[in-house]
Amino acid sequence: MRTVITLDNPAGTEWLSGHLRMGGVSPSGEEINVNSHCLIRNGKPWLPVMGEFHFSRYPSQYWEEELLKMKAGGIGVVATYVFWIHHEEKEGRFRWDGDRDLRRFVMLCGKLGLETVVRIGPWAHGECRNGGFPDWLHGRCAPRTNDEDYLVYVRRLYAEIAAQLQGLAFQDGGPLIGLQFDNELTDNAAHLQRLKEIALEEGMRAPLYTVTGWGGPGGAAIPKDEVLPLFGGYPDHPWERHTEKLAPGPHYFFHAVRNDPGIGSDMLQAVEGIAGDLAHIDRYPNGTCELGSGVQHTYHRRPVITADDIGAMATVRIANGCNLLGYYMYHGGTHPAGELTTMQESSAHGNQLPVHSYDFQAPIGEYGFLRDSYRLLKRLHLFIQDYGSSLAPMNTVFPGHRPSSLSDTETLRVAARAKDGAGYVFFNNYQRLTEMGVKDGAGVELHLPEERLIVPEGDGCELKDGAYFFWPFNLNMEGVLLKYATAQPLCVLRGEHETVFVFFEAGGVRPRYVFDSGTVKLIEANKATVRREGQVMTVSALHPGIASMFTLQAEDGKAIKLLTLTERQSRHAWRGLAFGQERLVLCESGILFSPDGEELRIFGQDPELAAFSIYPPVERSLTCGSVPLPAEEESAFRTYRPQPGRHAVKAVYRAVRNSELNDELFPYLFEEKGQEGQSPEWEIIVDVSALHDGAQDIALTIDYVGDVAQLYIGGRCVADRFYDGVPWRIGLKRYREELELGPIILKISPLLKERAIYLESRPSADRMAEVRSIKAEAEFILAIRSEA
């Protein structure tokens, strides 16, 4: 199943520069600019990774901790919405206090080394009531147009936002690098232009000005060369009105189309297949602001998104030429309680959303817990951090033989990104909810300008069902030319005295490295087979893991090292500044790197997973609190095994009925007369003393069957969830004061057969509301420091 990709002329069309009315220089002389192909930073191609996190949907006392999680996950730019209704629910009274403090959030991003893109609306959507418009605006003007009455309100809002962002722009030395105008406006370029003008007139500025570019068969109408159209794509569409399984979408195929008209198809005209792009799309780099790293449930559609649904989609998007990788949502949250109404987006005949939860099945969930998708994306982000400047100039090249339709699961899905005869070849044998089958003898024949390169040589490889990965070819490793590898690059560790290239075994394919023998003087690999055959030297039969490191000496005498991790280790690899220099840490718990690089924080629920291995070795002694940590040498790594204090958390529950609690269950759940307020209830008592004894949080996990579940603490509903078959996980630390007032009450409405709901796995019983189990686990956090 070998296919041919021709890269004889990979440069493609010439890039335009200087035509986009944006860009900026900081007081220190740092510059951000844009050409038609990619972003440019200080004269070099730049491929940023952006993750969405809504400040007003998360308790402000925990912002720093959550932003550090995003940074450790490889996010460099934080995107956030300003929901107008959150700040001016009552006309004329703006609130920027507490969890609504935009200025503090942006400044905190800067303090932690993160940059920001603020999506200033006025219309935001984001599953917020009225798309973020305050209720009082209704009927006064023609919103989202250049109606003068509307623009008066817009200018007032923008003036308020400008005051919050004053002095924080990149051009002022701040972290603000981008502004987005409106959201999902498809047919009014003149209005988008006017929004930009008003923002500038009110004092807002940034190097980048963006809009959402999707919608309709050709994409949104935008003011030419004034803004960057950014695109998106989701693994499922919970906004669709039907309750059937979706047909295959375009997001697991290699193609050149950026626009996905399926986003928001409840509001926008949908088209079949892969639609085209707006007429002048080649004037702008390929970027996303809403690559779905999860989806939000609606009442009638509750897809369960897996880590591979997201990991494969992001990998394919990079292969397709994406040069700004922006996720929505990267971090989930909770709707703030309004003073007049809830912030819930619901309509009588359309989508109903939870009143409180905006978890989004995101890599970092509503309560800050990490999902497996976080780990899969992290390893892609580590690659982009180190290889992005060379990847960004590369064009995507497709084979002549490609899938014939969105239903074709037989044809090998492969593409390459390349420039000047070097690049990466991408394989994808994954598609959500689809059996792809094993592809035997998979490989490519690359027709390069000066050679023909077969990857891999011989009979190809077995491409397993569900596998997706990419391999480098003609990669210059500081003078050593890697012709190709059957392992995926992860990151590069550049120390004062050595450089280590880190790869990992991907897709179950045995790693093999083929080097140009004319660039290699010596290979020292004690636990692998090294062969010199004509113009190549091959390293094979190695065993991935921390003992797999080998050394290459270039012809000029310079030595580099190459480490191959297992696939499992790649998911648990962290890279950041620790104890004076950049290090690679392998740990199955969560890791936070302190901003000053002097502390490593380890967090999680399972103390058995707190052990970590680190490279390069730390020469100073490490302590956990005041307890010295002995080191174990494992090859080049040093391993430490801290012992987190164990906090057993007791949780008991029983069925009850509390008539004093007000139901917030949706009224359409109880259509029959007399059913109001009849949802089954359970009283849950949790021993929260661990929160006072050093525990970071308590995770309450409720395994249940039902329809809509709600949690009441201190007499008010604080959390809700639509049943999807996955246990519900709630963090209790934010409720520690309310928990002193009494027990938790859980309400679950029955799941009725006659309700039209899409569930990937539906219980057979009717009118079911059942608690299967409830448990509570303390989350530990350890501070690892080095002794001077």
N, C-alpha and C positions, 0 to 999 in steps of 0.2 A: 504493500500500500504506500509505496514511496511516491511523492509528488514533486514537481519541479517548480521552483521559484526563480524567476529571472531578475537579477539585479544588475544587469549590464549598465543601466542608466538610472541609478537610484536617486539622483538629485531631484528629479521632477522639475516643476516649474520654479522660476526664480521667486524669492521671497520679496515682499514689499516692505519697506521701512520708512518711517517718518510721515506716514499718511494718517495715523490714528492720533486723534487729539487727546492725548493723555501722556502720562509719564511724570516722573518727579525725581528731584535730587534732595538728599537729606543735608543738614548742616555740616555733617562730616564728609560730604562728597560722595556718599553712596548713591547709586542711581538705579531706579527701576524703570524699564521701558518695555515696549511691545513691538514686535514686527508681525507680519502676517502668519508666521509659523509658530512662534513661541514667545514666552516672556524672556526678557533680558535683564540680568542683574549685574551691575558693574562690568558691562561689556560682554558677559558670558551667558550662554543659554541657561535658563532656570526653569525647573519643573517643580513647582510647589505642590504640597499636599495639604488640603484644606478640609476641616471637619466642622460640622454644624453643632453648636451648643447654645441653647437659648438661656441667657442669663436670668431672665425673669421667670423661668420655669424651674429654677433650682435654688435651694436655700443659699443665700450669699455667704453664710459662715463657712460653707464647704467649697466655695469656688476654687480656691487655690489648690486644694487636694485634687479636685477633678481636672483642673487644667494641667496639673503635673501628670496625671494619668494619660491625658491626650498627648502630651509631649513625649512621654515614654513610649506611646504607641506609634510615634513617627509623624504626628501632626505638627506642622509648622505654622499654619494659618488657621485661626478660629473664626468661623463665620457665625453671625448671630443676627436675629431679627429684632427690630424695634416694633412691637405690636402697639399701635396707637391706642387701642382700647385699654391696654394695661396701664397706660400713662395718663390718659385724659378720659377716664370713664365718665366723670362728671365734667360737663363743659366748663372750660376756663380754669380748671384746677389740674395742673400737671403734677404728677408724682414721679420723682426720681430717687426715692428713698429706698432703703432696705434691698430687697431682691430686685427692685426696679432701677438700681443705680448703674446706669450704663457707663458713666464716666469711671467709676471705680473698677468695673469689670474690664474695660479696655486698658486702663492703667495697670491692672494686675496682670493682664496678658503680657504687656511690655516688660514688667518686672521679671516675669518668668521666661523671657526670651521667645515669646510667641507674638505673631503679628495678627491683625484682625481685618476682616471685611464686614462692614456693618450694612445690613439690608434695611434701608430706612423707609421702605414703603412709598407712599402712604398705605396702599393695599398690600397685605403681606400673605394672606391665606395661612399656610402653616397650621391648618386644622384649628384655627382660632375663630371665635365667634365673629361673624360678619367679615371674615378675612382681615380682622384687626380693626375695622372701622368702628368707632364708638356708635352706640345706638342712637344718640342724639343727632348724628349727622344725617340720618335717614329722612328723605323728603325735602331737604333744604337746597339741594344742588344736584348737578349731574356728575356723579363721581367718576373718576378715572378718565376725565376728558379735560379739555382746556376751558371749560366753563369757568367764568371769572368768579362766580360765587364759590365754587369748589376750590379754586386756586388760593383764595383768601385763607381758607382753613389749612391748606397744604403749606402755605408760606409760614403760618403761625407754628405748625408742627415742626417744620424744618428749622425754624429759628430756635426752637427749644432743643432740638437734637444738636444743632450747631453749637449751642452753649455748652452742652455736655461734652462735646468732642473738641472744644477749643484747645489748641496747642498740642493735640495728640496725633495730628497727621504726620505721615512719614516725612513730609517736607519740613516739619517743625522738629524732627528728631523723635517722633512718637511711633507707636506700633500700628497706626491705622494706615493700611495700604490700599483699601478699596471701599467703594460705596456701590450698593445696588439700588436701582430705582424701580419702584413698583414690583410686581411679580406676576408672571404669566399673563401679561398684557400682549395680545397677539396682533392687534390691528390698528394701532395708533402710534406711529413713530413720532408724530408731531408732539404728542403728549409726553412721551419719554424724553424728547429733547427739551421740552419746557421744564420738566422736573429737574433735569440736570442744570439748567440755567438758574432755577430758583435756588437749588442747593448751593451753587457757587456764589450767587448773590448774597446768600445768608451766611457765607463764610466757611462752608464745608469744602474740603478739598482732599484729594488722595491721588496717588499715581494711577490707579485703575478705577474705571467706571464701568459697571456691568449691568446687564439685564438678563432675564431668562429668555432663551432663544427659541423654545419649542412651541409647537402648536400648529395644527393644520398640516396639509401636505407639504407646504414649503417652508415652514417655520414662521416665526414672528416677524412682523414689520418693525424695523428698528431704524433710528436715525443713522445714516451711513457714516462710518468712521468716527462716531462720537462715543460709542459704548462697545464693550465686548459682549457678544451673545454667548452665554454659557448654557450648557445643555444638561441632560440627565437621563435617567432610565432606572426602572425599578424591577426587582425580581418577580413581583406580583402586583396586581392592580386592585387593591381593596375598594377603590372608588367605583369600580364597574357595578352596574345596577343588577346584573344577573348573579346567580349563585352556582354556576357551573365552573368546572376546572377550566383555566385559561388555555387557549391554544398556544403553541410555542411562540415565544417572543424573539426579538432580534438580538438580545443582549449576550447570547452565548455563541454568536457567529462573528467571524472576521469580515468586516465591511467598512466602507469609508463614510457612511452616512451618520451625521451627528444628531439630527433631529429625531426625536421620538414623540410623535403626536399622540401616543397612548397615554402620556402623562396627563392626568387631569381630564381624561376623556369624558368624565361626567359633565364637564363644562365646555370642552373643546370638541371640534369635529374630529372624529377618528377616521383613520384610513387603514386599509389592509396592507399587510406586508411591511416592507421597509420603505419609508417615504423618502422623498428628496430633501434637499436643503435650500435655504433661502438663496436668492440669486447671487448675492455678493459674499457668500460664505468664505471664499478663499482669501478675503481681505483680513480675516481674523484667525488667531490661533485656535486650535481645537481644545476646548476645556469644558469641564463640568462644574456645576454647583449643586446638583441634586442627583448624584449617583447613589441610588438607594442602598444604604448599608443596613437595611431593615425596611419594614413597612408598618404603618399604624393600622390596627384593626378597625374596621367599621362593624356595625352591629350585624350586617347581613353577610360580610365576607371576612373570614378569619384565617388567612393563610399563615402557616408556620414557616418561617424563613430560617434556613440552616446556614452554618458558617460557609459551606462550600457554595451555596447559592450566591453569596456575596463575594467570596474570594475569587471564584471563577469569573464573575462578571467584571470585577475590577481589573483582573489580569488581562481579559479580552479587551477591555477599554483602553488600556495602555498599549496593547498591540495595535489597536485601531488608530493610534496616533494621538491619543489624548496627551496634552502638554500642561494641563492644570487639572489635578485630580481632586475634585471637591465632593465630599459625601454629605448626604442628608438622610437621617440624622446620625451623626457619629456618637452623640451623647443624648440619651433620652431625658425626659423631665416630667414635671407635673404642672397642670394648669394652675395659675395662682387663683385664689378665691377673689372674685370680684366684689365690689361694694354693693352693686345693684343686681347683678346677675352672675351666673356662672360664665366661664369663658368657653363653654362647650359649643362646638360646631355641630348642629343637627338641623335637619329639615324634615318636614312631615312626609315628604315623598322622595327624599334623597338619602344621603348618608347620615347615619347617626354615629357619633363618636363617644367615647367615654367622657364622663363629666370631669374627671380628674386626671387620669393617666395619659401621659404622652411618652410612654416607654419606647415605642417605635421598634421594638426588638433590636435596638441599636447595639453596636459593639460595647459601649458602656451604657448600661441600662438606667432606668428611671432613678434607681437608688445608688448608682455608682458601682454596681457589681459588673465585673468583666465577663463577656461572653467569648465563646471560642472564635467568633468572627474577629474580635479584637486581635487575637494572636495570629490569625491568618493574614490579616491586613498589615499587621506590624512588620512581618518579614518582607512584604512587598515595599513598604515604606522605607525600611532600612536600605533596600536596594536603590530606591529612587534617591535617597539622600546622598549616596556615594556615586551613583552612575547617572543621575538625572541630567547633569550638564552635557554629557556625551550622548545620552539617549534623546534628549529634546530635539536636536537638529536632524535626527533620523526620520526618514519617511517610511510609511508603511507600504509594503509590497505584497501583493496577493498572488497565489498560484493561478495558473490558467484553468485548472479544474477545481471548481468549488462546489459546495452544496447547491443542489438545484432548487431547493425550497426550504422554508422554515421547518418542514417536517422531515427533511433528509437527515437521518442519523447514521447512514452508511459511509458517506464520503468523508475522508479525512479532513478535519478542520485545522488548518495551519496557515500561518502568515509570518512575515518577518518585518522588523524595523532595521533599516540599514543606511549607512552613509560611507562612502569611500571604501567599499568592500568589507566593512566590519559591521557587526550588529548582533541581533538576537533573533532566534527562530522560536515561534510560539506554537504550542500544541494545546488543543482543547478538546477533551472527550467527555465534557460535562455539560449537562443541560438540566435545569430544574425539573424535578418530577418526571424524568425521562430515562428509560433504559437505553444506554448508548452502545453497549456491547464492547467486547475487546477488539482492538484493531491490531492484528498481527503484522509484523514487518513494517511498522510505521517508521517513516523517515522522510527526509527531503534531499533533493539535489539542488544545490544553490549554484546558479549561473552568475558568477561574479565577473567584474570587468576583466580580470586577468587570470581567472582559474575556474575550475569546476570543483565544488566541494560537496562531498556526500556526507550527510549527518543523520544518523551515525553510519559508519562504514559497515560492510558485511550485510547481514540479513535484516538490518533495522532493529527495532525494539518492539516489545509488546506494550501497546498503549492500553492501559487498563480502563475499564468502565469507571468514569468519574474522575480520571486523571486530567490535570491541567498544569502546565509548567512552561518554562522557557529556558533555552540554552544559549550561551554566547558563541559567536564565531569570530575569528580574527581579532580577539581581544588583546590589546597591548597591556601587559602587566609589568609596567616599569622596565621595559626593554625585552621582556620575554613575551613571545607571541604565542598565545593560546589559539591554535587553529579551531578547535571546538572542544566542548565538554558536554558530557551527558549528565551534568549536575547543574542546579540552578544557583546563580550567584546570590549571596545574601548581603554582604557588606565588606568593607575594607577597614582594617585597623591600621592606622598610620601612627607609629610611635617615633620617638626620637632616633631609635637605633634600628628599627625593623618595620617592614610592612607585611601584613598578613591578609591574604585574600581568603574570604570565608565563603564556602559553597555549602549546599546541602543536597542530599539524595531526594529526588522528587519523582513522584508518580510510580515508585517501585522500580525504576530503571537503575541498574548498577552504574555507579559513577565511573567515568573513564575520561581521562584528560589527554589530549593530543596536542603536542607542542611542535612548533617549527624548530627543527634541530639546529638550524643555523643561528638561532638566538639563544640557545641553551648550552652552557658549558658543562654543567653537572647537575644531576638530580640525586638527592639523598632521600630515599624513601625506604626505610627499613621494613615496613609492614605493608608493602605493595610490590607489584611487579613492574619493573621498568624495562622498556625495550626501545632500542634505536633501530629504526627501519627506514633506510634511505633518508628522506628529508624530514622525517618526523620522529619525535620521541614520545612514547606512550606510557602513561601511568595507569595501571588497572589493577584489579583484584585487591583493592584496598577495602578496609572495613570502616565505614563511616562512624564517627564518634570523636570524642575529645583526644583520643590517642592517634588519630589519623594524620596529623600534621606532617608535611614533608617540605624539604627545602629545595629551591631552584637557584642556581647561580647563572646569571646572564653572561654573555660573552665579554661584557665589559667588567666583569667581576662582581657586580652588585648582586646581593642575595635577597630573595623574597621567600615567604613561606605561604603554603596553601593548606587550609584546614577544610575538611569535609564533615559536616554534621549529619546526623540522622534526620529524617523528616520530623520525628517527634521533637528532637532538640531544636530544630528550626522554629517550631511554634513557641518554644519557651526561651528563645534567645532575646536578650535585651542589650542595647548598646547605648552608652552615655558616659558623661564625665563623672568619674568616681575615683576618689582618693588621689587626686592630682593629675590624672590623665584619662583619656578615653579608653574604656575597657568593654569587653564582651562578658556578659553575665548570663549564665544558664540557670534558670530557676523556674519551677512550675507554679510558684505563687506569683503574686503581682509585685512589680518593682517600681519604685519612684526614685528618681535621681534628684537630690536637692539642688537648687539653683547654683550654689557655690561649689558643688562637686565634692563636698567633704563628707557627705552622709548618703548612705544607701538605705532606703526604707523598704521593708518586705512586708506584704500584707496578704491575708487570705483567711479561709475558714479551716483548712486542714493543716495542723501543725507538722504533719509528716512531710509536707511539701515545702517546708521552709529552707531546706538545704540549698546551697547555691555553689556553683563553680565559677571561677573568674579568671580572665586572661586579659592582659599580661598579669602575672602574679603581683600581689601587693607586697612590697618589701617590708612595710611597717606592720606591726601587730594590729589585729582588728578586735574590737570589742562589741558586744551586744549589751547595751546599757552599760553597766560597770563590770560585766562578766567577760573575761578574755575568751576569744574564739580560737581554738587550736585549728591549724590548717592541715589538710591532708593533700599530699601531692598526687595528682593524677595526670601523668604525662606532663604537658606544659601548663596545665591548669592547676589551680589550687582550689580545693573544695572545703567548705565550711558547713557545719551542721548546728545552727542555733536551735535552742529548745524554747519555743514560745510557751508562755504560761497557758495552761489549759483552763478555760472557763466553761464549765458545764452549765448549760442553760436549760432550766426546766420549763416545759410548756405543757399545760393540760387544757383540755377543752371538753365541753358538754353542750348538748342541745338545750336551748332556752327559748323563751319568747319575751321580748322587751317591748311593750306597747308604747313606751315613752319616746322611742327613737323615731324621727321623721324619715319616711322613705324618700330616697332620692332615685329609686329605680324609675326607669323611664315609664311614663304612663302607658305607652303602647304595649308594655309587657303584660298588663292586666286589663284586657279589653272586656272581659266578662264582668258583669255587675257583681259587686261584693268581693272581688279578688284583691282589691287594693290592700297593700301592706301584709299580704299573706306569705311572703317569702320565708323559708325556714331560716332559723338563726342558731348560732353557736356562740357560746361565751368562751373566750380564750384568755387564760391567765399565764403570763410569761414572767419569769423571774429576771428582771432587768438589772440586777445588782452588778452584773458584769460590766455594764456601761460605766459604773463608778469605780471599777477595779482595773481599769486599763484596757478594756476591750475597745476596739475601733468602732464596732457596730455590732448589732445582732440581726442576723438574717432569719426572718420568719418565713418558712416554706410551707405553703398550703397546697396539698394535692387533693383536688376536688373534682366533682362533676356537677355541672349546672349550666346556667345561661349567663346571667350577669351577677358577679360577686362584688360585694362592697365591704369595706372595713371601717368600723366606727371606733374612734378613740376619744375619750373624754366627752362623749355624747354627740360628736359630729362625724360626718362621713369624711374621711381623709384620703381614701384610695378606692379605686374600683378597677374592674377588669372584665373583659368579655372572655368567656371560656373558649380555649382552643385545644385543650388536651395536654398542655404543658403546665407543670406545677407553677403556682404563683409565688414569687419571691419578693418580700418586702423588707426594706431596711428600717429598723426601728429607732435609730439614734436621733433622727430629726423630731421624733415624737416623745422624747424622754420626759418632758414636762407633763404632757397630757396623760402619759402612762401612769403617773402618780395619782391620777384622779379616779382610776377604776380599771376594770377589765376591758379587753378588746371584744367587740361584738362583730361577728362575721354574718352577713346576710347573703344568701344565694337564692336566686330565683330559679325555678325548675326549667330544664331544657325540654321544650315540647316538640314533638315530632312534626307538628303542622307548621312550625315556624320555618320560613325559607331562609336558611343559613348555610353558607358554604363553610364546611369543616373538612379538613383533610382526613380526620378520623372521628367518626361520630358514634357515641354510645347507642346501643340498640334499645335500651329501656326508655319509656316515655315518662314525662313529668318528673324527671330525675333531678334531685338536688342532694348531693351526698358529699360528705367529707371523708376522704380515704385516710389521710394522715396529716398531722401538723407537727412540725419540729422546728426548733430554734437552735441556731449555731452562732457562737461568738466569732467575730472577725478580729484576728490579732493584727498588730502592727509592731514591727521591730525596727529600731534605729541602729544601723551598723556604722560604726565610726572607726577611724584609724588613730592609733596613738602617735603622737609627735615623736 
